[in-house]
Every structure is written in structure tokens, then in C-alpha cells.
Amino acid sequence: MPSRFMVCIMSGASSQLALFLCGCYVAALGVHAEEPCVAETQEAEHYVAAVYEHQLILTPNPLALVSRKQALELMNQNLDIYEQQVMIAAQKGVQIIVFPEDGIHGFNFTRTSVYPFLDFMPSPRLVRWNPCLEPHRFSDTEVLQRLSCMAVKGDMFLVANLGTKQPCQSNDPGCPNDGRYQFNTNVVFSNNGTLVDRYRKHNLYFEGAFDAPLKVDHVIFDTPFAGKFGIFTCFDILFFDPAIRLLRDSEVKHVVYPTAWMNQLPLLAAIQIQRAFAIAFGINFLAANIHHPSLGMTGSGIHSPLKSFWHHDMETSRGHLIIAQVAKNPLGLTGTENATGKTDPSHSKFLEILAGDPYCEKDAQEVHCDGATKWNVNTPPIFHSEMMYDNFTLVPVWGKEGYLRVCANDLCCYLLYQRPTVSKELYALGVFDGLHTVHGTYYVQACALVKCGGLGFDTCGQEITEATGRFEFHLWGNFSTSYIFPLLLTSGMTLETPDQFGWENDYSFLRKSGLSSGLVTAALYGRLYERD
């Protein structure tokens, strides 16, 4: 399926939802990107959500000093597009819309050059305020006023990202030298325009123009249509605070996520990590990304554990609105498998290996029990290659079937696989257990089955998007963390739903058969937050 088009998928585990793709099918065939994709579900308990991937209008020189008037002229061009999308969404009955990070003001500013683009931001916890109805209550709030009025016009909750400023006193030990805090801020407006809450980004990604708040914002806002939503921004998704801590509240079943994400394959493309987060926590995840293909920025979606509506487009230069009906109580992946009570034969092999039993192959005539040696007669060579700037230890994945193991430090990764046909491509099973130190510092444990960029071992870890190799596999590892994100990506930047993802005998495992296209990445991406 061409990567330039909107794609919608569903889990094979829920065939009764087959009709829910009817509104998306034409989009997959190539309707213009501005056309929203509305999915019709048969669920009664749902709400209608939208996310907008925005092709932003940038200031010609983000380092230049401009007036507030000039800054507003630029921002209003982006806000005009936002308003158009709100009105389109309103016609479709949307109840909440999410816009991306940096979508109003842009990026690459200095602390000084961004200042004219900042709105004053009172705390919604201290001040109840409707900017649309009370525009003159605070100065330098023109952007907040427009967003508030959009929410009223569209009669929907609205989530957007903007730059904000907050004066501070010299006796405040954290107060910057210029006497003000500058924050990368998400705001939430209710459908009557009231400022419901704000979230100030904590894990900044090389954003010298902004400060991290001294205390992490843990923001949960309530809605009349779907209950509690959590909120955070972009790089926050890789850290414990606030992302993981928010989800300790069992009533938070939905997350809104403005982002300006640069895709990094094979493990951290935008739609990849968004979907993985929804599956790992059994939640709905509403993600709006910037659209800027020359910077590798695209990938938005409305994701639930069992299905996703997403957009990934590196070829055209236009925004894209995604609209979908979303279950108020998302069904998790756990428990959807083996509903008939039958155990899949490949899963039986997996359980036998975990139990330490020799693997036995049975056919009509006889039973073959060769122990583990059946899989390891020709032990493949171990090699090293850079993936995601980390030094992975890998083994090639050869032949039609096999059982492989590769270890690094405390982590061992295992792969049990079968292939209907062997393609002329090199695949490898890789492991990494260590501190990632490029573009951020954080501790990762990863088991990854990847298609390599070529036939040489040194090409494993390269960024590729097309593949033809089909696999039926179990991938597992003895992770030291319970925070595991299942990544599953196939040819043409297509998302797939795992058959199973969970724990068995202290091993995290991912299982999939019946891929719709060639495998690009299947991985278990673990985060050890305490070792950061």
C-alpha cells in the first residue's frame, strides 16, 4: 500500500468489526489528504475524535527578532488553517480535536527570538477563564483567544500547543536571568471555550527557547463524553514522568498527544511508538504530528490496542485530518487470543521451549525429537552493527524456519520463526541492553527482528520502509523491566496488530502470523527508567 496515503487497519482478532473500515477504504485508494477518514463502527459506547497533521507555515528566519504584531501575523495564518479543520470536524460530529506541537509558531528559535510568539498563560488551576468571552482580562493572549473561540464555534474540546510566558521574581531560585519562564505548552479548551487545563512540556528535545517546569505537570482532564484524558508532548513519551505516572490512574483510558516527531527507523517512527504505547497500556492514543517531510516529520493517528487509523506521508506537502469513532472503554489485546480454547501449534512450541522441553516435531508417521539441536545445527555468526546510534549484537535470520538466541549484558532475545517463502533479503535478530546517549540519554533494552538495508551485515540497522519477507514468529526476551513497547511495522509504513503480546514465565513475548505485507520491524522495546 503506498505510504503517501491514509491507511486504516483493524485487528484480525475481531472479525465482527469488519464493517468498520467502510469509511476508510476510499482514502486508502488515494483520496486527497485533506479529506477526512471517518470510520463507522458498530460500537454504541464511543466518541468521535479528530487529530490534524499540520503542514505549518514557518517564519522565514526563526533567529530574527520580530515584533509581536509580526509574530501574530504569522501565527494567524496557521490558526486560520486550524479553524478550517475545526469546522470540517464539526460537520462530522467531532467531540475532541488535537493539533500538533509547534504547529502555531514553528521551531528553531532562540530564547530571545521566540519571545514575541509567546502568550501570557495564567494557571487554569488558580483562575477560571474563558478567553473567547473575556478577551481583555489578560494581555498578550491573542492565540489563546482564537483557540477558545474555535472550540466554541466547533462545539468541541480542543487541544493545541503554543509557546507561553510567565513572569517570575528574582527571589525564585529557578527564575531565569531575563525574569520570565518560557514554556512549550499544551492547552485544553472545553466546548464552551473555557480553559480547562494546561500541560508544560517536561522532557525538552534540544529546545533552548523553552524552560522545563521546576515541578512536572501531571495533567488529567475530564470530559462529559469519555471520562478522563491524560496529556503530554512528543519526547515525553520515552520517559516515566509524566507519561507513565499519568497512567497509574486506572480511570485514564485516553491520552492526547501533540508532537513534532522526526521519524527514526527501524524502531522509533512516529506511528510505531504511538501504536506501541496504546497497546502496551490498553488505552486510546490521539496523536497529532507536524507535517514536514523534508525534516522527516509525519505520522499521526488515532490508536487503540486493537486498531488504528493513521497517516504517514513523506511525498506530499499538505495537512491531513483523521476522524474516527473511538470506544470509551478500549478493549486490550490481552484475552483476545485463544477464545476458542485451542492453542496455536507455534505457540505450543514456544511454551515447550520456555519450559525447557526439547522441541518435538510430529507428523502422521512418526515423532522426531532431536532436542534443541534441530534448530542449531548451523549456528549463525554473531556480528555487531549500529542501529538507532546504539551498538546492537545480532545474528542473521536464515532459512525457512529456526530458533535463534542472541544476548548482550543481562538481556537474551529469542526468536522462533517460520517463513512461507524465503525472500532474497537479509533479516537479523538484534539485542541491545544499555544506555542510549545520542539525542537524549535513557536506558533501553531491546529485542528486534529487522530487515537489513542490503545483504551485508553492516546494513542491519539502516532505515528502510519496503520489504517482502513474510514471517510467522514468536519473539521474546528476559527483560529487566515491565515497561515493554511492542513495535510491529510492515512494508509501506503499515501498522499491524500483534496476535499476542504479554508475559509468559517471566519473559515478555510478541507473537504474529499472517502478515499482510513484508516485515520491516518486529521488536520489543523496553525502558528501564530507573537506570536513566
RODO-2510 file (C-alpha; in nm, 4 decimals, decimal comma):
residues 532
     n   res          X          Y          Z
     1     m     0,0000     0,0000     0,0000
     2     p     0,1539     0,3372    -0,0938
     3     s     0,2930     0,5224     0,2059
     4     r     0,1590     0,8550     0,0823
     5     f    -0,1992     0,7635     0,1593
     6     m    -0,4030     0,7382     0,4746
     7     v    -0,4205     0,3827     0,5996
     8     c    -0,6686     0,2286     0,8418
     9     i    -0,6361    -0,1135     0,9976
    10     m    -0,8121    -0,3442     1,2353
    11     s    -0,7241    -0,6497     1,4353
    12     g    -0,7857    -0,9908     1,2818
    13     a    -0,8907    -1,0984     1,6301
    14     s    -1,2223    -0,9143     1,5976
    15     s    -1,3790    -1,0136     1,2673
    16     q    -1,7174    -0,8742     1,3659
    17     l    -1,5628    -0,5290     1,3290
    18     a    -1,5004    -0,5917     0,9588
    19     l    -1,7530    -0,3307     0,8509
    20     f    -1,5775    -0,0588     1,0423
    21     l    -1,3388     0,0106     0,7552
    22     c    -1,6084     0,1202     0,5126
    23     g    -1,5377     0,4900     0,5516
    24     c    -1,1618     0,4448     0,5182
    25     y    -1,1419     0,2295     0,2103
    26     v    -1,1656     0,5123    -0,0400
    27     a    -0,8933     0,7036     0,1432
    28     a    -0,6627     0,4053     0,1142
    29     l    -0,7227     0,4141    -0,2601
    30     g    -0,5962     0,7676    -0,2830
    31     v    -0,8463     1,0378    -0,1915
    32     h    -0,6738     1,3733    -0,1376
    33     a    -0,5091     1,4085     0,2008
    34     e    -0,7413     1,6897     0,3067
    35     e    -1,0364     1,4515     0,3004
    36     p    -1,1059     1,3180     0,6499
    37     c    -1,1260     0,9453     0,7000
    38     v    -1,4318     0,8592     0,9090
    39     a    -1,4561     0,5064     1,0397
    40     e    -1,8015     0,3650     1,1003
    41     t    -1,8068     0,1262     1,3928
    42     q    -2,0931    -0,0699     1,5368
    43     e    -1,9991     0,0175     1,8929
    44     a    -2,2611     0,2103     2,0890
    45     e    -2,0189     0,3318     2,3532
    46     h    -1,7959     0,5578     2,1535
    47     y    -1,6999     0,9191     2,0957
    48     v    -1,5801     1,0958     1,7812
    49     a    -1,2215     1,2222     1,7823
    50     a    -1,0019     1,4045     1,5332
    51     v    -0,6293     1,4705     1,5013
    52     y    -0,4817     1,7069     1,2464
    53     e    -0,1365     1,6619     1,0927
    54     h    -0,0491     2,0226     1,0093
    55     q     0,1704     2,1485     0,7240
    56     l     0,2788     2,4570     0,9121
    57     i     0,3649     2,7982     0,7751
    58     l     0,7081     2,8823     0,9151
    59     t     0,8700     3,2161     0,9851
    60     p     1,1410     3,2764     0,7186
    61     n     1,4085     3,3286     0,9833
    62     p     1,3400     3,1947     1,3339
    63     l     1,6539     3,3663     1,4657
    64     a     1,5397     3,7152     1,3591
    65     l     1,3842     3,9491     1,6156
    66     v     1,0286     4,0468     1,5175
    67     s     0,7510     4,2492     1,6770
    68     r     0,4502     4,0962     1,8497
    69     k     0,2401     4,2220     1,5585
    70     q     0,4605     4,0410     1,3051
    71     a     0,4574     3,7250     1,5170
    72     l     0,0774     3,7335     1,5339
    73     e     0,0510     3,7790     1,1561
    74     l     0,2427     3,4558     1,1049
    75     m     0,0630     3,2626     1,3790
    76     n    -0,2779     3,3722     1,2494
    77     q    -0,2002     3,2091     0,9143
    78     n    -0,1605     2,8757     1,0945
    79     l    -0,4613     2,9449     1,3145
    80     d    -0,6737     3,0119     1,0034
    81     i    -0,5947     2,6565     0,8888
    82     y    -0,6772     2,5216     1,2365
    83     e    -1,0137     2,6958     1,2222
    84     q    -1,0922     2,5445     0,8803
    85     q    -1,0183     2,1969     1,0181
    86     v    -1,2339     2,2577     1,3265
    87     m    -1,5286     2,3472     1,1064
    88     i    -1,4795     2,0375     0,8867
    89     a    -1,4569     1,8260     1,2029
    90     a    -1,7690     1,9891     1,3471
    91     q    -1,9706     1,8745     1,0441
    92     k    -1,8648     1,5171     1,1283
    93     g    -1,9755     1,5410     1,4908
    94     v    -1,6245     1,5518     1,6372
    95     q    -1,6169     1,5954     2,0155
    96     i    -1,2422     1,6440     2,0642
    97     i    -0,9706     1,7587     1,8230
    98     v    -0,5925     1,7530     1,8742
    99     f    -0,3388     1,9758     1,6960
   100     p     0,0398     1,9179     1,6859
   101     e     0,3328     2,0524     1,8821
   102     d     0,4884     2,3728     1,7390
   103     g     0,2044     2,3961     1,4855
   104     i     0,1217     2,7606     1,5547
   105     h     0,4641     2,9234     1,5985
   106     g     0,7139     2,6792     1,4408
   107     f     1,0577     2,5877     1,5769
   108     n     1,4339     2,6538     1,5835
   109     f     1,4013     2,9778     1,7799
   110     t     1,6393     3,1178     2,0375
   111     r     1,5110     3,2183     2,3781
   112     t     1,5026     3,5815     2,2657
   113     s     1,3621     3,5357     1,9149
   114     v     1,0677     3,3231     2,0330
   115     y     0,9550     3,5819     2,2877
   116     p     0,7167     3,7783     2,0570
   117     f     0,5413     3,4489     1,9770
   118     l     0,4562     3,3732     2,3421
   119     d     0,1147     3,4189     2,5049
   120     f     0,0788     3,5024     2,8708
   121     m    -0,0500     3,1938     3,0481
   122     p    -0,2435     3,2150     3,3761
   123     s    -0,2769     2,8901     3,5678
   124     p    -0,6151     2,7240     3,5000
   125     r    -0,5866     2,5692     3,8465
   126     l    -0,5968     2,9195     4,0011
   127     v    -0,8033     3,1176     3,7502
   128     r    -1,1250     3,0130     3,5787
   129     w    -1,1156     3,1878     3,2418
   130     n    -1,2885     3,1801     2,9063
   131     p    -1,0626     3,3769     2,6686
   132     c    -1,3318     3,3976     2,3982
   133     l    -1,5806     3,5613     2,6363
   134     e    -1,3218     3,7591     2,8372
   135     p    -1,0594     3,8620     2,5787
   136     h    -0,9363     4,1691     2,7695
   137     r    -0,8829     4,0043     3,1052
   138     f    -0,5119     3,9407     3,0358
   139     s    -0,2804     4,0998     2,7819
   140     d    -0,0767     3,9059     2,5219
   141     t    -0,3347     3,6271     2,4954
   142     e    -0,4434     3,6610     2,1317
   143     v    -0,3606     3,2998     2,0414
   144     l    -0,5472     3,1633     2,3436
   145     q    -0,8458     3,3773     2,2474
   146     r    -0,8577     3,2364     1,8951
   147     l    -0,8273     2,8776     2,0168
   148     s    -1,1016     2,9353     2,2746
   149     c    -1,3365     3,0775     2,0114
   150     m    -1,2608     2,7840     1,7772
   151     a    -1,3699     2,5423     2,0489
   152     v    -1,6947     2,7378     2,0832
   153     k    -1,7545     2,7526     1,7063
   154     g    -1,6904     2,3824     1,6653
   155     d    -1,8707     2,2877     1,9875
   156     m    -1,5830     2,0530     2,0752
   157     f    -1,2957     2,0090     2,3186
   158     l    -0,9798     2,1451     2,1576
   159     v    -0,6172     2,0563     2,2380
   160     a    -0,3384     2,2703     2,0931
   161     n     0,0260     2,3567     2,1573
   162     l     0,1721     2,7062     2,1835
   163     g     0,4574     2,8945     2,3469
   164     t     0,3728     3,0667     2,6764
   165     k     0,5424     3,3051     2,9170
   166     q     0,5162     3,3520     3,2904
   167     p     0,6930     3,6310     3,4836
   168     c     0,8985     3,5261     3,7870
   169     q     1,0654     3,7074     4,0748
   170     s     1,4378     3,7233     4,1449
   171     n     1,3787     3,5540     4,4824
   172     d     1,2564     3,2461     4,2893
   173     p     1,5686     3,0230     4,2785
   174     g     1,4668     2,8804     3,9393
   175     c     1,3858     3,2157     3,7771
   176     p     1,5892     3,2678     3,4574
   177     n     1,8060     3,5791     3,4268
   178     d     1,5562     3,7511     3,1985
   179     g     1,2877     3,7364     3,4690
   180     r     1,0460     3,5044     3,2953
   181     y     0,9743     3,1377     3,2345
   182     q     0,9096     3,0292     2,8760
   183     f     0,7219     2,7039     2,8305
   184     n     0,6293     2,4669     2,5499
   185     t     0,2628     2,4375     2,6487
   186     n    -0,0385     2,2277     2,5581
   187     v    -0,3769     2,3813     2,6337
   188     v    -0,7177     2,2165     2,6615
   189     f    -1,0395     2,4073     2,5969
   190     s    -1,3883     2,2752     2,6627
   191     n    -1,6605     2,3071     2,4001
   192     n    -1,7806     2,6304     2,5626
   193     g    -1,4336     2,7878     2,5322
   194     t    -1,3268     2,7601     2,8958
   195     l    -0,9568     2,6946     2,9539
   196     v    -0,9771     2,3533     3,1194
   197     d    -0,6074     2,2859     3,1828
   198     r    -0,2528     2,3280     3,0554
   199     y     0,0482     2,0997     3,0353
   200     r     0,4041     2,2359     3,0158
   201     k     0,6488     2,0024     2,8426
   202     h     0,8947     1,8434     3,0834
   203     n     1,1318     1,6455     2,8598
   204     l     1,2554     1,9090     2,6172
   205     y     1,4265     1,7934     2,2980
   206     f     1,7070     2,0440     2,2266
   207     e     1,4668     2,3342     2,2851
   208     g     1,6854     2,6174     2,4098
   209     a     1,3979     2,8637     2,3720
   210     f     1,1999     2,6938     2,6499
   211     d     1,2308     2,6055     3,0180
   212     a     1,1227     2,2795     3,1774
   213     p     0,8840     2,3449     3,4674
   214     l     1,0507     2,3028     3,8078
   215     k     0,7821     2,0503     3,9021
   216     v     0,6431     1,8021     3,6494
   217     d     0,2863     1,8762     3,5423
   218     h     0,0655     1,5689     3,5788
   219     v    -0,2459     1,6804     3,3942
   220     i    -0,5640     1,4753     3,3742
   221     f    -0,8757     1,6480     3,2439
   222     d    -1,2326     1,5241     3,2499
   223     t    -1,4760     1,5185     2,9588
   224     p    -1,8527     1,4588     2,9564
   225     f    -1,8255     1,2215     2,6579
   226     a    -1,5408     0,9844     2,7523
   227     g    -1,4202     1,0468     3,1073
   228     k    -1,0554     1,1137     3,1900
   229     f    -0,7804     1,2065     2,9437
   230     g    -0,4092     1,2369     3,0128
   231     i    -0,1843     1,4727     2,8187
   232     f     0,1871     1,5060     2,7400
   233     t     0,4089     1,6137     2,4493
   234     c     0,6410     1,4474     2,1970
   235     f     0,9693     1,3366     2,3663
   236     d     0,7805     1,2860     2,6961
   237     i     0,6595     0,9510     2,5601
   238     l     1,0006     0,7932     2,6286
   239     f     1,0157     0,8878     2,9978
   240     f     0,8486     0,7887     3,3224
   241     d     0,7410     1,1421     3,4105
   242     p     0,4812     1,2408     3,3205
   243     a     0,3764     0,9735     3,0691
   244     i     0,3889     0,6564     3,2773
   245     r     0,2915     0,8158     3,6065
   246     l    -0,0289     0,9519     3,4493
   247     l    -0,1435     0,6015     3,3575
   248     r    -0,1211     0,4830     3,7167
   249     d    -0,4690     0,6369     3,7384
   250     s    -0,6748     0,3422     3,6162
   251     e    -0,9521     0,5748     3,5027
   252     v    -0,7283     0,7365     3,2393
   253     k    -0,8234     0,5446     2,9264
   254     h    -0,7346     0,8135     2,6729
   255     v    -0,4250     1,0250     2,6002
   256     v    -0,3974     1,3335     2,3786
   257     y    -0,0526     1,3835     2,2331
   258     p     0,0677     1,6867     2,0365
   259     t     0,4052     1,6051     1,8815
   260     a     0,6674     1,7313     1,6356
   261     w     0,8358     1,3950     1,5800
   262     m     1,1189     1,3229     1,3393
   263     n     1,0871     0,9622     1,2259
   264     q     1,3759     0,7345     1,3080
   265     l     1,3607     0,3824     1,1746
   266     p     1,3777     0,0960     1,2386
   267     l     1,2486     0,1382     1,5951
   268     l     1,1130     0,4889     1,6506
   269     a     0,8929     0,6038     1,3653
   270     a     0,6091     0,8223     1,4909
   271     i     0,3204     0,5866     1,4179
   272     q     0,5271     0,2946     1,5509
   273     i     0,5749     0,4329     1,9018
   274     q     0,2234     0,5816     1,9138
   275     r     0,0629     0,2442     1,8403
   276     a     0,3000     0,0619     2,0733
   277     f     0,2029     0,2943     2,3588
   278     a    -0,1672     0,2282     2,3014
   279     i    -0,1127    -0,1493     2,3009
   280     a     0,1244    -0,1529     2,5994
   281     f    -0,1173     0,0357     2,8245
   282     g    -0,4512    -0,0713     2,6756
   283     i    -0,5585     0,2876     2,6042
   284     n    -0,6731     0,5146     2,3227
   285     f    -0,3941     0,7386     2,1971
   286     l    -0,4767     1,0519     1,9953
   287     a    -0,1558     1,1753     1,8312
   288     a    -0,1166     1,4825     1,6080
   289     n     0,2198     1,5368     1,4381
   290     i     0,3667     1,8184     1,2306
   291     h     0,3779     1,7539     0,8544
   292     h     0,7251     1,8471     0,7288
   293     p     0,8602     1,5620     0,5121
   294     s     1,1964     1,7280     0,4394
   295     l     1,2677     1,7066     0,8130
   296     g     1,1291     1,3517     0,8347
   297     m     0,8255     1,4754     1,0259
   298     t     0,4993     1,2940     0,9565
   299     g     0,2924     1,0273     1,1278
   300     s    -0,0299     1,0904     1,3185
   301     g    -0,3043     0,8623     1,4343
   302     i    -0,5957     0,7638     1,6496
   303     h    -0,4782     0,4394     1,8023
   304     s    -0,6429     0,1825     2,0256
   305     p    -0,4988    -0,1545     2,1319
   306     l    -0,6877    -0,3451     1,8612
   307     k    -0,6990    -0,0994     1,5733
   308     s    -0,5509     0,2199     1,4369
   309     f    -0,6345     0,4969     1,1948
   310     w    -0,3131     0,6600     1,0849
   311     h    -0,1470     0,8831     0,8320
   312     h     0,2172     0,8674     0,7191
   313     d     0,3089     1,0693     0,4108
   314     m     0,6631     1,1552     0,3018
   315     e     0,5667     1,2549    -0,0528
   316     t     0,3108     1,5361    -0,0476
   317     s     0,3085     1,8759     0,1209
   318     r    -0,0342     1,9098     0,2733
   319     g    -0,2040     1,8581     0,6033
   320     h    -0,4352     1,5705     0,6847
   321     l    -0,7374     1,5378     0,9112
   322     i    -0,8150     1,1991     1,0663
   323     i    -1,1573     1,1439     1,2192
   324     a    -1,2610     0,8210     1,3905
   325     q    -1,5154     0,6811     1,6306
   326     v    -1,3356     0,5647     1,9433
   327     a    -1,4511     0,3232     2,2126
   328     k    -1,4945     0,4878     2,5522
   329     n    -1,3584     0,1718     2,7118
   330     p    -1,0900     0,0325     2,4796
   331     l    -1,0530    -0,3438     2,4590
   332     g    -0,6982    -0,4571     2,5302
   333     l    -0,5021    -0,7149     2,3363
   334     t    -0,4868    -0,9452     2,6392
   335     g    -0,7531    -1,2143     2,6314
   336     t    -0,8436    -1,1702     2,2652
   337     e    -0,6407    -1,4735     2,1622
   338     n    -0,7375    -1,8396     2,2007
   339     a    -1,1034    -1,7544     2,2536
   340     t    -1,1887    -2,0951     2,1089
   341     g    -0,9785    -2,2680     2,3731
   342     k    -0,7372    -2,4030     2,1104
   343     t    -0,3653    -2,3386     2,1379
   344     d    -0,1886    -2,2462     1,8164
   345     p     0,0778    -2,5096     1,7259
   346     s     0,3527    -2,2474     1,7050
   347     h     0,2517    -2,1220     2,0493
   348     s     0,2801    -2,4767     2,1838
   349     k     0,6392    -2,4910     2,0537
   350     f     0,7089    -2,1581     2,2220
   351     l     0,5700    -2,2829     2,5550
   352     e     0,7741    -2,6039     2,5280
   353     i     1,0936    -2,4084     2,4729
   354     l     1,0185    -2,1885     2,7742
   355     a     0,9522    -2,4969     2,9826
   356     g     1,2933    -2,6332     2,8803
   357     d     1,1480    -2,9312     2,6920
   358     p     1,3188    -3,0448     2,3725
   359     y     1,1299    -2,9355     2,0669
   360     c     0,9498    -3,2298     1,9023
   361     e     0,8070    -3,2303     1,5522
   362     k     0,5194    -3,4719     1,4949
   363     d     0,3765    -3,5855     1,1659
   364     a     0,1392    -3,8655     1,0613
   365     q     0,4081    -4,1354     1,0600
   366     e     0,6428    -4,0663     1,3471
   367     v     0,7651    -3,8301     1,6146
   368     h     1,1003    -3,6565     1,5670
   369     c     1,2687    -3,5481     1,8886
   370     d     1,6114    -3,4065     1,8190
   371     g     1,6179    -3,1679     2,1110
   372     a     1,7280    -2,8091     2,0528
   373     t     1,9946    -2,9288     1,8083
   374     k     1,7319    -2,9392     1,5316
   375     w     1,7378    -2,5600     1,5339
   376     n     2,1075    -2,5019     1,5894
   377     v     2,2886    -2,7428     1,3577
   378     n     2,4417    -2,4472     1,1761
   379     t     2,4829    -2,1812     1,4424
   380     p     2,4709    -1,8460     1,2609
   381     p     2,7557    -1,5987     1,3175
   382     i     2,7205    -1,3229     1,5754
   383     f     2,8016    -0,9730     1,4490
   384     h     2,7657    -0,6100     1,5566
   385     s     2,6034    -0,3199     1,3752
   386     e     2,4818     0,0276     1,4638
   387     m     2,1072     0,0676     1,4969
   388     m     1,9465     0,3861     1,6272
   389     y     2,3006     0,5037     1,7205
   390     d     2,3383     0,2029     1,9516
   391     n     2,5767    -0,0917     1,9095
   392     f     2,3473    -0,3916     1,8626
   393     t     2,4616    -0,7542     1,8822
   394     l     2,2928    -0,9526     1,6023
   395     v     2,2589    -1,2896     1,4330
   396     p     2,1330    -1,3381     1,0763
   397     v     1,7909    -1,4964     1,0280
   398     w     1,8448    -1,7604     0,7589
   399     g     1,6313    -2,0357     0,6122
   400     k     1,2631    -2,1196     0,6202
   401     e     1,2435    -2,1871     0,9936
   402     g     1,4556    -2,1645     1,3016
   403     y     1,5088    -2,0956     1,6679
   404     l     1,7674    -1,8277     1,7493
   405     r     1,9124    -1,6715     2,0606
   406     v     2,1355    -1,3651     2,0974
   407     c     2,2452    -1,1975     2,4220
   408     a     2,4023    -0,8742     2,5429
   409     n     2,4687    -0,7876     2,9083
   410     d     2,1661    -0,9092     3,1078
   411     l     1,9256    -0,9450     2,8149
   412     c     1,8802    -1,2510     2,5947
   413     c     1,6475    -1,2351     2,2948
   414     y     1,4885    -1,5400     2,1335
   415     l     1,3160    -1,5923     1,8005
   416     l     1,1097    -1,8898     1,6859
   417     y     1,0116    -1,8426     1,3235
   418     q     0,8759    -1,9957     1,0066
   419     r     0,8675    -1,8387     0,6598
   420     p     0,6299    -1,9467     0,3817
   421     t     0,8947    -1,8463     0,1275
   422     v     1,2484    -1,7171     0,1750
   423     s     1,2968    -1,3785     0,0083
   424     k     1,6291    -1,2509    -0,1233
   425     e     1,6655    -1,0161     0,1715
   426     l     1,8788    -1,0232     0,4834
   427     y     1,6977    -1,0224     0,8166
   428     a     1,8648    -1,0199     1,1574
   429     l     1,7742    -1,0654     1,5218
   430     g     1,9378    -0,7986     1,7366
   431     v     1,9746    -0,7204     2,1065
   432     f     2,0743    -0,4056     2,2925
   433     d     2,0932    -0,3594     2,6686
   434     g     2,2467    -0,0288     2,7661
   435     l     2,2344     0,3484     2,7937
   436     h     2,1301     0,5281     2,4773
   437     t     2,3286     0,8530     2,4638
   438     v     2,2579     1,0219     2,1273
   439     h     1,9771     1,2815     2,1047
   440     g     1,8854     1,2134     2,4658
   441     t     2,0083     0,9855     2,7419
   442     y     1,7917     0,6942     2,8518
   443     y     1,8326     0,3224     2,9267
   444     v     1,6989     0,0779     2,6685
   445     q     1,6576    -0,2986     2,6492
   446     a     1,5523    -0,4071     2,3011
   447     c     1,4943    -0,7293     2,1084
   448     a     1,4458    -0,6561     1,7394
   449     l     1,3836    -0,8587     1,4263
   450     v     1,4681    -0,6217     1,1408
   451     k     1,5097    -0,6232     0,7660
   452     c     1,8600    -0,5022     0,6801
   453     g     1,9276    -0,2319     0,4226
   454     g     2,1209    -0,4712     0,1957
   455     l     2,2815    -0,8152     0,2021
   456     g     2,5849    -0,7137     0,4101
   457     f     2,5817    -0,7443     0,7884
   458     d     2,6849    -0,3772     0,8155
   459     t     2,3500    -0,2738     0,6582
   460     c     2,1477    -0,4113     0,9506
   461     g     2,0007    -0,1170     1,1382
   462     q     1,9633     0,1073     0,8356
   463     e     1,6382     0,2956     0,7784
   464     i     1,4219     0,1102     0,5271
   465     t     1,0483     0,1167     0,4599
   466     e     0,9930    -0,1555     0,1990
   467     a     1,0210    -0,5320     0,2474
   468     t     0,8830    -0,8561     0,1047
   469     g     0,9825    -1,1139     0,3692
   470     r     0,6865    -1,2771     0,5456
   471     f     0,7261    -1,4341     0,8887
   472     e     0,5265    -1,6237     1,1437
   473     f     0,7137    -1,5694     1,4663
   474     h     0,7419    -1,5602     1,8410
   475     l     0,9887    -1,3016     1,9678
   476     w     1,0745    -1,2951     2,3391
   477     g     1,3296    -1,1819     2,5944
   478     n     1,4140    -1,1923     2,9654
   479     f     1,3608    -0,8207     3,0225
   480     s     1,4514    -0,6488     3,3498
   481     t     1,1586    -0,4080     3,3182
   482     s     0,7838    -0,4405     3,2906
   483     y     0,7669    -0,1391     3,0602
   484     i     0,7806    -0,3014     2,7166
   485     f     0,6506    -0,1461     2,3940
   486     p     0,5617    -0,3840     2,1063
   487     l     0,6737    -0,2457     1,7693
   488     l     0,5341    -0,4057     1,4532
   489     l     0,5821    -0,2382     1,1164
   490     t     0,5456    -0,3812     0,7656
   491     s     0,6209    -0,2646     0,4132
   492     g     0,4994     0,0800     0,3100
   493     m     0,4892     0,2064     0,6699
   494     t     0,1952    -0,0174     0,7518
   495     l     0,0964    -0,0923     1,1108
   496     e    -0,0044    -0,4446     1,2124
   497     t    -0,1768    -0,5752     1,5234
   498     p     0,0094    -0,8473     1,7167
   499     d    -0,1730    -1,1773     1,7674
   500     q    -0,0455    -1,1799     2,1242
   501     f     0,1697    -0,9605     2,3427
   502     g     0,2338    -1,0269     2,7091
   503     w     0,4330    -1,2254     2,9626
   504     e     0,4998    -1,5968     2,9935
   505     n     0,7337    -1,7450     3,2563
   506     d     0,8996    -1,4057     3,3218
   507     y     0,9611    -1,3490     2,9504
   508     s     0,7960    -1,0687     2,7548
   509     f     0,6817    -1,2021     2,4177
   510     l     0,5323    -1,0851     2,0913
   511     r     0,3582    -1,3206     1,8503
   512     k     0,2366    -1,2677     1,4952
   513     s     0,1312    -1,4760     1,1959
   514     g    -0,0393    -1,3817     0,8726
   515     l     0,1374    -1,0539     0,7971
   516     s    -0,0361    -0,8514     0,5273
   517     s     0,2959    -0,7402     0,3747
   518     g     0,6709    -0,7830     0,4149
   519     l     0,8154    -0,7360     0,7635
   520     v     1,0212    -0,4231     0,8293
   521     t     1,0455    -0,4370     1,2108
   522     a     0,9160    -0,6565     1,4910
   523     a     1,0567    -0,5510     1,8260
   524     l     1,0125    -0,5462     2,1999
   525     y     1,1381    -0,2068     2,3135
   526     g     1,1955    -0,1928     2,6881
   527     r     1,2631     0,1121     2,9028
   528     l     1,4474     0,0929     3,2366
   529     y     1,3558     0,4356     3,3707
   530     e     1,5417     0,3848     3,6971
   531     r     1,8734     0,3495     3,5094
   532     d     1,8437     0,6775     3,3173
***
